[in-house]
Amino acid sequence: MTATVADPTRGTSVTPLTAALIADVRAVVARGVSPERTADLVADVLRAYLTHPSLLMADQRVGSADHYTQHVLHAEPDGSFSVVALVWLPGQCTPVHDHVSWCVAGVHQGEESERRYRLVPEGAASRLVATEDVTNLLGSVCGFAPPGDIHEVRNCGAGTAISIHVYGADVVRLGSSVRRVYQRPAGE
């Protein structure tokens, strides 16, 4: 059995390792640097914790057959950041979306496929253009800040994938880190 500690901000429990991750993210966020730099620094912090099997409790590894599952591990009381575990069963994916804030994601178990996009203006309209397909393997970490954060994430593997996400916003209050959902380009 994994030891737990209470997260007094939301009445949840986390492992001691997750509590240490939260404290390290809090120290980075307190520096007050740019969103891009914050994402880079939080990525470095997350990388150090990502592959430890004791990072999550058993109930934080549970997915749903209907859709990927979000387990909020922590939301800072001042709204400055949240830490979330996303559990993906095979074939589950997000819509194409962007975010309300900087974001860092790392693969804790399995692997994830990511398609990145950019928005290209065309007169009064605009369209999405795929720019890169990335396979994020166990231990992979990426960070970004709007604009330039449009993507879709999918579990293309045969097993469960779990990723840890740190957002520069309170996802409990907002309900999500997603700012906008886009229609997938025709032909994809």
C-alpha positions in Angstrom: 0.0 0.0 0.0 1.3 3.5 -0.9 1.5 6.0 1.9 -0.6 9.1 1.3 -0.7 12.7 2.5 -3.7 15.0 2.6 -3.9 17.8 0.1 -5.7 20.4 2.3 -6.5 22.6 -0.6 -9.2 20.3 -2.1 -9.6 17.5 0.5 -7.8 15.0 -1.7 -5.0 12.6 -0.9 -1.7 12.3 -2.8 1.4 10.2 -2.5 4.4 11.8 -0.7 6.1 11.9 -4.1 3.2 13.9 -5.6 3.3 16.2 -2.6 7.0 16.8 -3.3 6.2 17.5 -7.0 3.5 20.0 -6.0 5.9 21.8 -3.7 8.6 22.0 -6.4 6.0 23.3 -9.0 4.9 25.9 -6.4 8.5 27.1 -6.0 8.8 27.6 -9.8 5.5 29.4 -10.1 6.4 31.7 -7.2 9.4 33.0 -9.3 6.9 34.9 -11.4 8.7 34.5 -14.7 7.1 34.5 -18.2 4.6 31.8 -19.1 7.1 30.3 -21.6 9.9 30.2 -19.0 7.5 28.8 -16.3 6.6 26.0 -18.7 10.2 25.2 -19.3 11.1 25.2 -15.6 8.0 23.1 -14.7 9.0 20.6 -17.4 12.4 20.2 -15.8 10.7 19.6 -12.4 8.1 17.1 -13.8 10.8 15.1 -15.6 12.5 14.2 -12.3 9.3 12.6 -10.9 7.6 11.1 -14.0 8.9 7.6 -14.1 8.6 6.8 -10.4 5.9 4.0 -9.9 4.9 5.5 -6.5 3.8 8.8 -8.0 0.1 7.9 -8.2 -2.3 6.0 -5.9 -4.3 3.1 -7.4 -7.5 5.1 -7.7 -5.6 7.8 -9.7 -4.7 5.2 -12.3 -8.3 4.3 -13.1 -9.7 5.1 -16.6 -13.2 5.0 -18.1 -14.4 3.0 -21.1 -16.3 6.1 -22.3 -13.5 8.8 -22.5 -10.2 9.6 -21.1 -10.3 10.4 -17.4 -9.0 13.4 -15.5 -7.9 13.0 -11.9 -7.2 16.3 -10.3 -4.3 15.8 -7.9 -4.0 19.4 -6.8 -5.2 22.9 -7.5 -3.3 25.7 -5.9 -5.7 27.8 -3.7 -4.7 31.0 -5.5 -5.5 29.5 -8.9 -1.9 29.7 -10.1 -1.6 26.0 -11.1 -3.1 22.6 -11.1 -1.7 19.1 -11.3 -3.7 16.5 -13.1 -3.4 12.8 -14.0 -5.0 11.9 -17.3 -5.8 8.2 -17.9 -6.3 7.1 -21.5 -7.5 3.7 -22.6 -6.5 2.5 -26.0 -8.0 4.7 -28.8 -9.1 7.5 -26.5 -8.3 11.0 -27.6 -8.9 14.7 -27.0 -10.5 17.0 -29.5 -8.2 19.4 -31.3 -7.8 22.2 -28.7 -5.7 24.9 -27.1 -5.3 26.0 -23.5 -6.2 28.9 -21.2 -2.6 29.0 -19.8 0.9 27.4 -20.0 0.9 23.7 -19.8 3.4 20.9 -19.2 2.6 17.2 -19.9 4.7 14.1 -19.3 4.0 10.4 -19.9 4.0 8.4 -16.7 2.8 5.1 -18.3 2.5 3.9 -21.8 2.8 6.3 -24.7 0.8 9.0 -26.4 0.5 10.3 -29.9 0.2 14.0 -30.4 -0.6 16.0 -33.5 0.3 19.7 -33.3 -1.3 22.4 -35.4 -1.0 26.1 -36.2 -3.8 28.4 -37.1 -3.3 30.0 -40.6 -5.2 33.2 -41.3 -7.0 33.3 -44.7 -8.7 36.6 -45.2 -11.7 36.8 -42.8 -11.3 33.1 -41.9 -8.6 30.9 -40.8 -7.7 27.2 -41.0 -5.7 24.6 -39.1 -2.6 23.1 -40.6 -0.9 20.1 -39.0 2.7 20.9 -38.2 4.1 17.9 -36.4 3.2 14.4 -35.3 5.0 13.4 -32.1 5.1 10.1 -30.2 5.5 10.8 -26.5 7.1 7.8 -24.8 7.4 7.0 -21.2 9.3 9.8 -19.5 8.7 12.3 -22.3 7.9 15.8 -21.2 6.7 18.8 -23.3 5.7 22.3 -22.3 4.2 25.2 -24.1 2.3 28.4 -23.6 -0.4 30.1 -25.8 -0.4 31.0 -28.5 1.0 28.0 -30.4 -0.4 25.4 -28.2 -3.0 23.8 -30.5 -2.9 20.0 -30.5 -4.8 16.7 -30.2 -3.6 13.9 -28.0 -4.4 10.2 -28.4 -3.5 6.8 -26.9 -2.6 4.8 -30.0 -1.1 2.0 -27.9 -2.6 -1.4 -26.9 -2.5 -0.6 -23.1 -3.4 2.2 -20.7 -1.5 5.4 -21.0 -1.2 7.9 -18.1 0.1 11.4 -18.3 0.7 14.0 -15.7 -0.3 17.5 -16.7 0.6 20.8 -14.9 -1.5 23.8 -16.0 -1.1 27.4 -15.0 -4.7 27.7 -14.0 -7.2 26.3 -11.5 -8.9 23.4 -13.5 -11.3 22.7 -10.6 -12.8 26.2 -10.9 -12.6 26.3 -14.7 -13.6 22.7 -15.2 -10.9 22.2 -17.8 -7.6 23.6 -19.1 -9.2 23.9 -22.6 -9.7 27.4 -24.0 -11.1 26.5 -27.4 -12.0 23.3 -29.3 -11.3 23.3 -33.1 -12.8 21.3 -35.9 -10.3 18.8 -37.2 -9.1 19.8 -40.7 -10.9 18.1 -43.6 -9.3 14.9 -44.8 -7.8 13.9 -41.4 
